[in-house]
Amino acid sequence: MGHKCFISFKTEDYKYKESIQNHPEIDIIDKSLNDAIDSEDEDYIMRKIRKNHLSDSTVTIHLIGSRSSENVGYEQRYIKRELQASLYHGADNTRNGILGVVLPESYNAIYKGTYTCSCGITCGSVFINDQTVVKEFSRNYYIPEIGKCHWSEDERYCVLVKWEDFIEDPNKYIDLAFEKRFADVRQKVTVYPK
């Protein structure tokens, strides 16, 4: 049986959420919010999302499109709070694995080829910062450490994948995100980054 997954997305990226929900190969128990909560009270809305959708989910699939960043001028309060609730580990809420799926329109903004870092290793140039994602994702993808010049997969809590790779083998990436919940790096998660 699949993992319980919550899909965090901007309204403009709804078609990608539907593609995940309707994909015949994806083995998940969908915990996503499909209908808007009828309220203007932001705190009430988030309480309902946490209680009915996030509290028993194990992986949050975060769709990263052109309107998903910290600094683009679009309202990010729901994405930020969904990721915060996903990263929080407490009595009534276990921490989710976080899977960032980069949508095609954001490939060029995030994937910039390769570079040679100061230690001489050739690395992929991946721009995960306030221009491309919210801090809740970037802070747990590039976990700050003094003197760090590059990160291995074991040193990241968030998993990142292009849409085309995800849709070709979705369960592989969902499993990778799920397994992060038990990895040593979970001790370095920041729920409310500044």
C-alpha positions as CSV (number, residue, x, y, z in Angstrom):
1,M,0.0,0.0,0.0
2,G,1.2,3.5,-0.8
3,H,2.3,6.4,1.4
4,K,-0.2,8.9,2.7
5,C,0.6,12.0,0.6
6,F,-0.5,15.6,0.8
7,I,0.0,17.8,-2.3
8,S,1.0,21.4,-1.6
9,F,0.5,23.6,-4.7
10,K,-0.4,27.0,-6.0
11,T,-3.9,27.3,-7.7
12,E,-2.2,28.0,-11.0
13,D,-0.5,24.6,-10.9
14,Y,-3.8,22.6,-10.3
15,K,-3.4,20.6,-13.5
16,Y,-0.2,19.0,-12.2
17,K,-1.9,18.1,-8.9
18,E,-4.7,16.4,-11.0
19,S,-2.0,14.6,-13.0
20,I,-0.6,13.1,-9.9
21,Q,-4.0,12.2,-8.5
22,N,-5.0,10.5,-11.8
23,H,-1.7,8.8,-12.6
24,P,-2.3,5.0,-12.8
25,E,1.2,4.1,-11.5
26,I,1.3,6.4,-8.4
27,D,0.7,4.3,-5.3
28,I,-0.4,6.8,-2.7
29,I,-3.3,7.4,-0.3
30,D,-4.2,10.9,-1.3
31,K,-4.6,13.2,1.7
32,S,-4.8,16.4,-0.4
33,L,-7.3,19.2,-0.1
34,N,-9.5,19.0,-3.1
35,D,-12.2,21.6,-2.2
36,A,-11.7,25.0,-0.7
37,I,-12.5,25.4,2.9
38,D,-15.4,27.8,3.2
39,S,-14.0,30.4,5.5
40,E,-12.1,33.7,5.5
41,D,-10.3,32.9,8.7
42,E,-6.8,31.8,7.8
43,D,-6.1,30.2,11.2
44,Y,-9.3,28.2,11.0
45,I,-8.4,27.0,7.4
46,M,-5.0,25.9,8.5
47,R,-6.4,24.1,11.6
48,K,-8.7,22.2,9.3
49,I,-5.9,21.4,6.8
50,R,-3.6,20.2,9.6
51,K,-6.3,18.1,11.3
52,N,-8.0,16.6,8.3
53,H,-5.2,16.3,5.8
54,L,-1.7,16.7,7.2
55,S,-1.8,15.1,10.7
56,D,-1.7,11.5,9.4
57,S,0.1,12.1,6.1
58,T,3.7,10.9,5.7
59,V,4.9,12.7,2.6
60,T,4.2,16.2,1.3
61,I,4.6,16.6,-2.4
62,H,5.4,20.3,-2.9
63,L,4.8,21.5,-6.5
64,I,7.4,24.1,-7.4
65,G,6.2,26.4,-10.2
66,S,6.9,29.9,-11.3
67,R,4.7,31.3,-8.5
68,S,6.0,29.2,-5.6
69,S,8.9,31.4,-4.5
70,E,9.5,33.5,-1.4
71,N,10.1,36.7,-3.4
72,V,7.8,36.7,-6.4
73,G,5.2,38.9,-4.9
74,Y,2.4,36.3,-4.7
75,E,0.8,35.3,-1.5
76,Q,2.6,32.3,0.0
77,R,1.0,32.0,3.4
78,Y,-0.8,28.7,2.7
79,I,2.2,27.0,1.1
80,K,4.5,28.2,3.9
81,R,2.1,27.0,6.6
82,E,1.5,23.7,4.9
83,L,5.2,23.1,4.7
84,Q,5.7,24.2,8.3
85,A,3.0,21.8,9.4
86,S,4.6,19.1,7.3
87,L,8.0,19.7,8.9
88,Y,6.7,19.9,12.5
89,H,7.2,16.9,14.7
90,G,5.0,16.7,17.8
91,A,2.5,14.7,19.8
92,D,-0.4,14.8,17.2
93,N,1.7,15.3,14.1
94,T,4.7,13.3,12.8
95,R,7.1,15.0,10.4
96,N,6.5,14.4,6.7
97,G,9.1,13.7,4.1
98,I,9.2,16.6,1.7
99,L,9.3,16.0,-2.0
100,G,9.8,19.1,-4.2
101,V,8.7,18.5,-7.8
102,V,10.0,21.2,-10.1
103,L,7.4,22.0,-12.8
104,P,8.7,22.5,-16.4
105,E,8.2,26.3,-16.4
106,S,10.7,26.5,-13.5
107,Y,13.5,24.2,-14.9
108,N,15.6,27.1,-16.3
109,A,15.3,29.1,-13.1
110,I,16.4,26.2,-10.9
111,Y,18.7,24.0,-12.9
112,K,21.8,25.9,-14.2
113,G,24.2,23.2,-15.4
114,T,27.3,22.3,-13.4
115,Y,30.2,24.1,-11.6
116,T,33.4,23.2,-9.9
117,C,33.2,24.1,-6.2
118,S,36.0,25.4,-4.1
119,C,37.1,21.9,-3.1
120,G,37.5,20.8,-6.7
121,I,34.4,18.7,-7.1
122,T,32.0,19.1,-10.1
123,C,28.5,19.7,-8.8
124,G,25.1,20.4,-10.2
125,S,24.2,24.0,-10.1
126,V,20.8,24.0,-8.5
127,F,19.3,27.4,-7.5
128,I,17.1,26.7,-4.5
129,N,16.7,30.1,-2.8
130,D,14.2,32.8,-2.2
131,Q,13.9,33.5,-5.9
132,T,12.7,29.9,-6.7
133,V,11.1,28.4,-3.5
134,V,9.8,29.4,-0.1
135,K,12.3,29.4,2.8
136,E,10.7,26.3,4.4
137,F,11.9,24.3,1.4
138,S,15.3,26.0,0.7
139,R,16.4,25.9,4.4
140,N,15.8,22.2,4.5
141,Y,17.3,21.5,1.1
142,Y,20.5,23.4,1.7
143,I,20.9,23.0,5.4
144,P,23.4,25.7,6.5
145,E,26.7,24.6,7.8
146,I,29.8,26.7,8.2
147,G,32.4,26.1,5.5
148,K,30.0,23.9,3.4
149,C,30.6,24.2,-0.3
150,H,28.3,21.4,-1.6
151,W,25.7,19.0,-0.2
152,S,25.2,15.3,-0.8
153,E,21.7,13.7,-0.8
154,D,22.3,12.5,2.8
155,E,22.8,16.1,3.9
156,R,19.5,17.3,2.6
157,Y,16.1,16.7,4.2
158,C,14.1,17.8,1.2
159,V,14.2,15.7,-2.0
160,L,14.1,17.6,-5.3
161,V,13.1,16.2,-8.7
162,K,12.1,17.5,-12.2
163,W,8.5,16.9,-13.1
164,E,9.5,14.7,-16.1
165,D,11.6,12.4,-13.9
166,F,9.0,12.3,-11.2
167,I,6.2,11.4,-13.5
168,E,8.3,8.6,-15.1
169,D,9.0,6.9,-11.7
170,P,6.9,8.7,-9.1
171,N,7.0,6.0,-6.4
172,K,10.8,6.0,-6.4
173,Y,10.8,9.7,-5.4
174,I,7.9,9.4,-2.9
175,D,9.8,6.6,-1.2
176,L,13.0,8.7,-1.1
177,A,11.1,11.5,0.7
178,F,9.4,9.0,3.0
179,E,12.8,7.5,4.0
180,K,14.2,11.0,5.0
181,R,11.8,10.8,8.0
182,F,14.2,8.2,9.5
183,A,17.5,9.6,8.3
184,D,20.0,11.3,10.5
185,V,19.5,14.6,8.7
186,R,16.0,14.8,10.3
187,Q,17.7,16.2,13.4
188,K,18.7,19.3,11.4
189,V,15.2,20.3,10.1
190,T,14.1,23.9,10.6
191,V,10.3,24.3,10.8
192,Y,10.1,28.1,11.0
193,P,13.1,29.5,9.0
194,K,13.9,33.2,9.2
